Amino acid sequence: MHVDAHRASVAGFREVRVELDRGLDHPAYLASMRPVEAVVWDYGGVISSPLFRGIGRFEADLGYPPGSILELLFGESAYIGVEGRAVTGGDPMDGAAPADAQAVTHDWHRLETGEITLDEYLADVIERAPAVLGQPIDLEAYHRFTREMPIGIHWPVVHRIRRLKADGLKVALLTNNVKEFGDAWRSTFPVDELFEIVVDSSHVGVRKPDPEIYLITCERIGVEPGAAVFLDDNHDNVAAARAVGMDAIQFDDDPWVALAELDAILDRRGTRPS
C-alpha cells in the first residue's frame, strides 16, 4: 500500500512538473522575465480622455433609444454607458467585433482599416438609421454634438511618455483610427514630438485586436513582443496583446493607477534602453 501510494505521488509530481515546464514556454511568462525595451500606447481613452462623453444625454434629447447611437455608429450594442465608455471597459471606437475579435464585421471596422471612405460610411449610417433609431438621424445635431464633445488629454500620461523617451526606451503609438480624422486627433497633443513610430489602423489595413497589428508595431520599433509593454483601455485589445507575448495593462478611469502599474512592471523587469 505504501509503495503504491509513493508511486502515485511520484507520478502526480511528474505531471505537475510537466505542466510547469510547459508554462515556462508561455509567451506571458517569457515576457515577464526579460527587460523592457519599448512601451506602446493607445490614443483614445489612454492618451486622451474617453470619447463620446454625454452620448446618453444626446440620445435622450433627440428621442433615440438608449445605446442606439453607438449601435448605429460602431455596431457595439454593449457600449451604452451614459458617458459612452464601455461597460466592460474601453473606447467604443476601439474594440472587437462582438462575435469574433479578429472579424471586420461592421462598416466602422471597414472605415478603421481604410476599406471604405468616411463619405461611404456616413451614407450607410443614414440608410440604416431608421431601423436602429426608430427615425432618421439628425446629422446636423450629431455633428454639433461631436464638435462640442470634450476631448481632454491625460497630461500625466504625456509627461510619462516624454520621460520614458528621455530615458532611452522606445515608445510607439498604436491606434484604431480613421484617415479623415488624422489632422483632428493629432492636433490634441504633441504626437510627432513624442513618437517616431505611429501605427494607425487606417494606414496599415488591420485593426486591434487582430494579432497582426501588434506584430507590425513591434517590428517597426525593432523589438520582440516580449520586450514591449502595451497600454489600452479596451479589454479585448489588452488580451490580444498578451496573446502575442506583450506585457499589457488595462487602462481605466484613473490614469495614475495605470502609470503605477507600468512603473511596477519596469521596476520588476528592468529596462534595456536603446
MARTOR-233656 format. One line per 4 residues: number of its first residue (from 1); their letters; for each residue x, y, z of C-alpha. Coordinates in steps of 0.1 Angstrom, whole numbers, plus 5000, padded with zeros to 4 digits. Layout:
BEGIN
NUM = a = X/Y/Z; ...
***
This chain:
BEGIN
1 = mhvd = 5000/5000/5000; 5028/5024/5009; 5047/5016/4977; 5016/5022/4956
5 = ahra = 5010/5055/4973; 5046/5065/4968; 5044/5056/4931; 5012/5076/4927
9 = svag = 5027/5105/4944; 5058/5105/4922; 5036/5102/4891; 5015/5131/4902
13 = frev = 5046/5152/4908; 5059/5144/4874; 5025/5155/4858; 5027/5188/4877
17 = rvel = 5064/5192/4867; 5054/5188/4830; 5027/5214/4833; 5051/5238/4850
21 = drgl = 5077/5232/4823; 5050/5239/4796; 5041/5271/4815; 5078/5283/4812
25 = dhpa = 5073/5284/4775; 5042/5306/4776; 5047/5340/4760; 5034/5358/4790
29 = ylas = 5059/5341/4813; 5088/5347/4789; 5078/5384/4786; 5078/5387/4824
33 = mrpv = 5115/5375/4826; 5132/5399/4801; 5140/5437/4804; 5115/5461/4788
37 = eavv = 5128/5478/4757; 5096/5496/4745; 5062/5509/4757; 5033/5511/4733
41 = wdyg = 5004/5534/4739; 4968/5536/4727; 4953/5570/4719; 4915/5571/4727
45 = gvis = 4909/5566/4764; 4946/5564/4773; 4964/5595/4760; 4930/5612/4755
49 = splf = 4901/5610/4779; 4873/5586/4769; 4854/5597/4739; 4816/5602/4735
53 = rgig = 4810/5616/4769; 4774/5628/4771; 4762/5604/4744; 4734/5593/4767
57 = rfea = 4721/5628/4772; 4723/5634/4734; 4702/5603/4727; 4676/5614/4753
61 = dlgy = 4674/5649/4739; 4668/5635/4703; 4644/5608/4715; 4667/5579/4704
65 = ppgs = 4666/5546/4724; 4695/5543/4749; 4726/5528/4733; 4712/5532/4698
69 = ilel = 4736/5558/4685; 4767/5537/4695; 4750/5506/4680; 4743/5525/4648
73 = lfge = 4778/5540/4645; 4800/5512/4658; 4779/5481/4660; 4787/5478/4697
77 = sayi = 4754/5475/4715; 4772/5468/4748; 4786/5503/4749; 4756/5520/4765
81 = gveg = 4772/5538/4794; 4760/5573/4799; 4795/5586/4792; 4800/5564/4762
85 = ravt = 4825/5542/4779; 4822/5505/4775; 4805/5487/4804; 4832/5461/4802
89 = ggdp = 4860/5487/4796; 4872/5506/4767; 4865/5531/4740; 4836/5522/4718
93 = mdga = 4856/5532/4687; 4884/5509/4696; 4873/5473/4704; 4865/5439/4689
97 = apad = 4835/5429/4670; 4812/5411/4694; 4812/5377/4677; 4849/5374/4666
101 = aqav = 4877/5395/4679; 4896/5393/4646; 4865/5400/4624; 4858/5431/4605
105 = thdw = 4820/5429/4606; 4807/5465/4607; 4812/5495/4584; 4830/5513/4613
109 = hrle = 4856/5485/4613; 4860/5488/4575; 4864/5526/4579; 4891/5520/4605
113 = tgei = 4910/5497/4582; 4907/5521/4552; 4885/5498/4532; 4858/5525/4528
117 = tlde = 4859/5563/4530; 4842/5585/4556; 4816/5596/4530; 4807/5560/4522
121 = ylad = 4804/5552/4559; 4781/5582/4566; 4759/5572/4536; 4754/5538/4552
125 = vier = 4747/5553/4586; 4719/5575/4571; 4704/5545/4553; 4704/5523/4584
129 = apav = 4694/5549/4610; 4656/5545/4608; 4658/5508/4616; 4682/5513/4646
133 = lgqp = 4669/5547/4659; 4633/5544/4650; 4636/5576/4630; 4661/5593/4606
137 = idle = 4693/5605/4622; 4696/5643/4627; 4730/5647/4612; 4732/5684/4619
141 = ayhr = 4725/5677/4656; 4750/5649/4657; 4778/5670/4640; 4771/5697/4666
145 = ftre = 4774/5672/4694; 4807/5659/4681; 4821/5694/4676; 4812/5702/4712
149 = mpig = 4822/5669/4726; 4850/5675/4751; 4883/5657/4743; 4907/5660/4772
153 = ihwp = 4943/5648/4773; 4957/5629/4802; 4988/5651/4806; 5004/5629/4832
157 = vvhr = 5004/5602/4805; 5020/5625/4780; 5047/5636/4806; 5054/5599/4814
161 = irrl = 5059/5591/4777; 5083/5620/4774; 5103/5608/4804; 5104/5572/4791
165 = kadg = 5117/5585/4758; 5143/5607/4775; 5154/5576/4795; 5162/5558/4762
169 = lkva = 5132/5535/4760; 5114/5531/4727; 5078/5545/4726; 5052/5540/4700
173 = lltn = 5015/5548/4694; 4991/5521/4683; 4956/5534/4674; 4925/5522/4657
177 = nvke = 4916/5553/4638; 4902/5569/4606; 4922/5586/4579; 4899/5616/4577
181 = fgda = 4902/5622/4614; 4940/5623/4614; 4945/5661/4615; 4919/5664/4643
185 = wrst = 4933/5639/4668; 4969/5647/4660; 4963/5683/4670; 4953/5674/4705
189 = fpvd = 4988/5666/4718; 5024/5667/4705; 5023/5634/4687; 5053/5640/4664
193 = elfe = 5075/5651/4693; 5067/5620/4713; 5066/5592/4688; 5088/5583/4659
197 = ivvd = 5065/5553/4653; 5027/5557/4649; 5008/5527/4637; 4973/5538/4626
201 = sshv = 4949/5510/4616; 4935/5530/4587; 4970/5532/4572; 4981/5496/4577
205 = gvrk = 4948/5480/4568; 4943/5460/4600; 4929/5469/4634; 4932/5459/4670
209 = pdpe = 4926/5433/4683; 4939/5415/4653; 4973/5400/4663; 4989/5412/4631
213 = iyli = 4988/5449/4641; 5007/5442/4673; 5034/5423/4654; 5036/5452/4628
217 = tcer = 5041/5476/4657; 5068/5456/4673; 5086/5451/4640; 5085/5488/4633
221 = igve = 5100/5497/4666; 5126/5469/4664; 5117/5448/4694; 5103/5413/4701
225 = pgaa = 5067/5414/4715; 5081/5400/4748; 5102/5431/4752; 5073/5455/4750
229 = vfld = 5046/5467/4773; 5012/5478/4759; 4985/5501/4775; 4950/5502/4762
233 = dnhd = 4915/5508/4777; 4898/5480/4758; 4900/5446/4774; 4899/5428/4740
237 = nvaa = 4929/5447/4728; 4948/5441/4761; 4940/5403/4759; 4952/5402/4722
241 = arav = 4984/5420/4731; 4991/5394/4759; 4984/5366/4735; 5012/5376/4711
245 = gmda = 5036/5379/4740; 5035/5415/4751; 5030/5426/4787; 4998/5446/4788
249 = iqfd = 4980/5470/4811; 4942/5477/4812; 4938/5514/4814; 4908/5525/4834
253 = ddpw = 4893/5559/4845; 4923/5569/4867; 4955/5573/4847; 4976/5573/4878
257 = vala = 4966/5537/4885; 4978/5525/4851; 5010/5545/4854; 5017/5530/4888
261 = elda = 5012/5495/4872; 5036/5504/4844; 5062/5516/4869; 5058/5483/4889
265 = ildr = 5065/5463/4857; 5095/5484/4848; 5109/5480/4883; 5103/5443/4883
269 = rgtr = 5116/5435/4849; 5142/5463/4845; 5147/5482/4813; 5171/5480/4783
273 = ps = 5174/5515/4767; 5181/5516/4730
***
